[in-house]
Amino acid sequence: MHEISRRNLLLSAGALTGAGLLGGCASNDPGGPPRLELFQFKSEAIKLFDKICTQFNASQQACTVSQNFQADNVTALRVRLVKNDFPDLITINGDYGYGSLARTGVFYDFSPTALMKQVQPAIAEILPTLGTGGEGQVNGIPFANNGSGIIYNADVFRAAGLEPPTTWAELVEICEEFTARKISPFTWGFKDNWTGAPMFSSLSGDTFTDGVAAWYEERRAGRTSFAKDYMPILEKMKKLASYGNRNKYELGYNDANQAFAKGDSAMYVHGTYAIPAIRSYNPKINLGTFAMPADQAKDTRVVSGVDVALTMGVEPRHEQEQLAFFEYLMKPENLKAYCDEQVAFPTLEGMKATDPALQGLVPYFDKNLLATYSDHNFPQAVTLNAYMQQFLIDGDAKGFAETLDSQWDKVVTRLNRTQ
């Protein structure tokens, strides 16, 4: 299901060949240590990565690393690849864009290295489900994870004498209770079409007890369909979306963050990535989190994605120096610094998130009760978010599921022809 084949990339570059094809664009002084480029996509973490690069450079003399911030780094990577100008060191979000590139074989295989040995097992399984350059390969190192479920205002819950729910029925009861007290259960911001995706993914994680990634393997093989298996998920989405602010289609993501920060509702269905934004509007807000409840508590999972993965080209020009920098980044103290600042989950075994707002999700990480994001499995050409936004407006679950099936089949058939 290659969105873009490695062969096509290389042909469009004009028959680029040789050992240094994907090795990086380090500009080096003759006889001096290599200067490596860190291709980094998190705008909110620029200062921290600059600090880590400075500390790494001071710790050794084998190379120097400097940061190059690129927000839309998947697009930029495709351009750099065909120009024979691949970055030495890359941070990338673990979504479909990562997977589509990994499947072309452009990324390094980290499986022979020691970098994955201390990564939590459930987290280690996420990136390979999105795509690899070959069987058994590990093409990215999970650096930091997020968790997607429900963020709640702990003070609103406490004032109402309510506890976070553990089952779907309890969640509905709590929504009814808040509504009866004239407290908005949820804040929604569906003007931005992607904002329904966290709910879509969290409910998928609870429903597919054999694993979200396994379900999408079945769908790619044509052995199931959205119309067959997704109707319970879509009905639950309609139910939750019926509780909350009436102006949900007038608010975008940032508007909803601000509204929730001001105390306009009790709950907010988003990933933990939203917490820093919420706090930017109200630093004193008392936040908690809980997993989207399944029908039975034993089936509840936290949807988690690799928010930041580390990777590099398949044929690195300065392999040992590049691996040394990744080893430095994966040191517990650097991982902790990033996760504390960005309200993220560390990926190493034995490390836990320390932010008070994340404690409701920590037990699921401890027990490896995690699921991958459903929307990360969609080829971009399916335009899932646009169809989902329309579904949230018109409530036509059957039509939405059938549209996903027809668009999925059309896009995947086309992509398979390009392999």
N, C-alpha and C positions, 0 to 999 in steps of 0.2 A: 504494500500500500504506500509506495513511495510518493510523497508529494513532489519531490524533485530528486532525480537520480544523480548519483555521484558522477556517472559517465556524462550525463548532460551538462553538469556543472563544469566538468573539465573540458568538454568540447567547446562550450561557450567561452571558455577562457583562452581558447586557441592552442589546444594540445599542450597544456602545461604538464611537464613530467619531471621526474628526478627526485632525489632523496629529500630535497628541501621543499617539496610542493606545499605542504601544510605546516611548515616548520616555524612560521612567525616572521615578523618584520623588524626584529631587533636591529637597531642601528648601533653599530659597535665601532669603537676606536680600534685601529689596528693594534693587536697585541694586548688590548685591555680586556677587562672582564665583560661578558655579554650584558647588554642592557635589555631587560625584558619588559614587555608591555602587559599590564593587567587590564583586560577589557571588561569593564564593570558597569552594571546596568541599574544599580539602586541609587537614585539621587539622594535619598535620605541618609545613605551610608557613606557618602563621599569622604567626609572628614575622617571617619573611623578607618576606612581602607587606606587613606593617605598616612595615617598614624601607624598602621600595621606595616605598610611598605617601608616607612622610615625606620621603624624598629628592626625589621628584617635586614635592611641594608646595613645597619650599624652592627648587626650580629655576626656578619660574615663578609668575606671579600671575593667570593666566587662569582657574584653577579649583582646587579642592581635592578630593582623593580620599580616601575612608575605606573601610576594609574591613568587610564584613559576612559572617562565616563561616556557611555553611549546608552541612552534610554531605550531606543528601539534596536536592541542589539541583535536580534535574530535576523532582521532585514539587513542590518549592517554586516553581519557575518557572511551572509550569502554574497553580498557585493565584494567583501574582502576576499572571499574564497576564490571567486572567478578572476580576481586581479592578482592572484598568487601573493597575497598579503595577509595571510591568516594570523591573528594575534597569538602571542605565546601562551598567555594565561587568560582564561575566560571564566567569568561568572555568568550564569544563565538560569532563568526560571525553568523549573521542571514541568513543562506543559507540552502541548502537542507540537509546538514549534521546536522544542528540544528533540522530541522523539522523531520528527520528520527529518531533522538533520542527522541524528544518530543513525537512522536506518540507511543513509547514503554512505556510511563508512568513513566519514570525515573526522570522527573523534577518536582519540587515543583509547586503548583498552587498558584499564587500570587493574584488571583482574590478577595479573602477576605481581602487583605491588602490595604493600602492607597497608595501604590507606583505608581499605574497606574493613579491615579486621575488627575494628572497635566500633563500627557503626551499628546502631540498633537494628536487629534483623528485619522487623516490619518496615522500617524506613529504607533499609537497603534494597528491598524488593520493589520499591515504587518506580524508580527510573527505568529499570529494564522492561517494565510492563508498557512503557511509552514507546520504546524502540531501542534497538541495539544494532551495531555494525556487523554482528555475527553471533551465532549461538554461543552462549556462555560468556559473552563479553560484558564488561562493566565500563560504560563510556562516560560516566559522571560520578563525582563524589558528592553525596549529600552534605551540605554545610549547615544549613538551617532550615527548619520546617515550620509550617504554620498549621493551625488547626481550625477547622470550620465546623461551627455548630451554632449555638445561640449565646450571644453576649447579653447580659442582663444588668439592670440597675439594682444593685443589692439593697440600697436604701428603700426603693419602691417596694421590693419584695418584703423587706423587714417590716415596713409600715403596714403592709397588708396582712402580715402574719403568715406568709406563704413561703414554701421551700421549692427549690428547683424540681421539676417533675422528672420521673424516671421511666415513664411509659407514655405512649402517644395519648392514651385516654386521659392521663393526668394533665398533659399539656393542654388538651382541649378544655378540661375543667378549669384550669388556671386562666385560660383566655376568657372563658365565660365569667369567671369570678371578677377579673379585672374590668370587663365590660360592664358588669352589673354595678360596679363601684365608680363607673364613669372614668376609668383609667384606660388609656389606649394600650392594648396588649403589645402591639408592635409598631415600630417605625419602618416604613417602606419608602424606597426612592427609585421607583421603576422607570423614571424618565430616561435614565441611562440603561440601555437594553441588557447589559450584562448582569445587572444586579439581581435578577432572578436566579442566576446560576448557582449561587451558594446554597439556596434552598433545594434546588434540583439535585445537586450533588450530595448534600447531607441526607436527604431522603433516600437517594439511591444506595448510599452506603449502608443504611439500615435495612433496606429491602432485600438486597442481593447478598444473602448470607454466605454464599460460596465465593463471594468476592466480586467487586465491580469490574476489575480487570478481566476476570474469567468470563463475566457476562459479555463484555465487549469482544472477546475472542470468539464467543459463540455468534455474536452479531456479524462480525467480519466474515465468519464462515457461512453465514446465511442460515443458521440453524434456529434462529429466533427472530423476534421483531419488537419494535417499540410498541406497536399496537397490541401485541400479546402480553408483554411483561410490564409496561410502564404505566398502565392505567391507574393502579393503586397509588403510585407516586404522584401522578398528575392530579388526582382527586385530593390528595393531602395538600398539595401546593395550593389548590383553589381554596381549601378550608382555611389554611393559615393566612392566606392573602386577604380573606374576608374580614379578618380582625385587624384593626389598626386605622391609621390616618386615611381620611377620604381623599386627600390630595396626593396620593401615592404616585400618580402619573405626572404630577407637576414637579416633583422633587427628584433631583439627581443624587448621585452617591454623596458628594460633598454636602449637599443640602441636608440629606438624611443624617449624616454624621453629626452635623451641627444641631439638628433638631433633637436627636437622641441625647446628645451631650447636655442639652438644656433641660432634660427630664421630661420630654414630651410623651414618653412611653416606658413600658416596663422591660421590653425585650427588643433585640435587634438580630436578625438572621444574617450573619456575615462571618468571615474568617477573622482570626486574631490579628491579621494585618490591619484591620480597621481601628484597633485600640489606640495606637499613637495618634491617629487623626481625631478620634473622639476626644482624647485627653487634650489635644491642642486647643479645643474649644472650651473645655472645662477640666483643668488639671486636678480638681478636687473630687471629680465624680468617682463613686465607689462601684467599680465594675466587678462582675463575676462572669463565669462561663459555665455552660453545661452542654453535653452532647445532645444533638437532635434525638429525641427519644424514639425508639422503635416500639412496635406493638407490645413486644415483650422485652423487658430490660436486658435479658441475656443476649439479645441480638443487636443492641445498640453499639454503634461504632462511631469513632471520630474520623471524619474525613480529613486527611492530611496530605499535603503536597510538599514537594521539595521546593521551598521558596527560593533558595539559592543553591545551585549545584556548581561544582568546580570541574572544568574540563580543559582540554587542549587538543591541538591537531594530532592526527594519527601518526605523523612522522615529525616529531618535535626536533627543532634544530639544536636545542640545548636541554636535552631530556633530563639529565640529572639535576641541573639547576632549577628547572621548572618543577620537577617533583619535590625538590627541597623546599620550594616556596609553598607548595600545597601542604606539605607536612607541617610547615610552620603555621599556616592558617588554621590547620586542624588541631593545633595545640589547645587543650582545655581552656586556658586563660584567654586565648583569642576568640574561641567559640563563645565563651561566656560573655565577653565584652560585646560581641555582636548581638547575641540573643537578649541580653539585658537592655541594650539600647533600642533594639527593634521589636521587642516583645515577641520573640520567636522561641521555638523549641530547639534545644541543642540536639544533635544527631548522634553523639557518642554514647555508648553504653555507660551507665553509672552517672550520667549528667541529667539533671532535671531543670525544667524551667522554674525560675525563682519569683517571677512577677506574681503578685497576689491575684491578679485577674485571671491567670491561667490555671490556677490550682484545680478548678473543676474538671479540666481535661487531662491533667497529669496522670491520673490512674489508668486511663485508656492507653497512654503511651507506655506506662510501666508494664501493662499486660499485653502489649502488642495488639490491642483491639482497634486497628486502624483500617481505613479504606481509602482508596485513591479517588481523586476528583473525577466524577463522571464526565464533565464537560471537557476535561483534558484529553479525552479519547476521540473527540470529534475533529475531523479534517476541517480546516478553516473555511473551506468552500461551502460547507453545509449551512453556514450562517445560523447556527443554533440560537444565538442570543436574540436575533431579530424575530425568529419564529416564536421563541419563548415569550418575548414581550407581547406579541400579538395574542398568544394564548392567555396571558394574565389579564389582558384587556377583555377578550371576548368569552373566555371560559370554556372554549371548545376543546376539551381534552382529546376526544376521538380524532378530530381534525388535525390537531397538533401532532399526535402520535403517527398518524398516517402520512403527514407531511415529512416528518423526520425519516420514516421508512423510505419514502420515494426519493427524497434528496440524498439520503445516505447511499442508497443503491446506485444512484446516478453518479455521484461524486466518486465513490470507491471504484466503480467500474472504470471510470475515466482514469483514475490514478493508477489502477492496476495495468492499464494498457501502456503506461509510460515506463514501467519497470524494465 
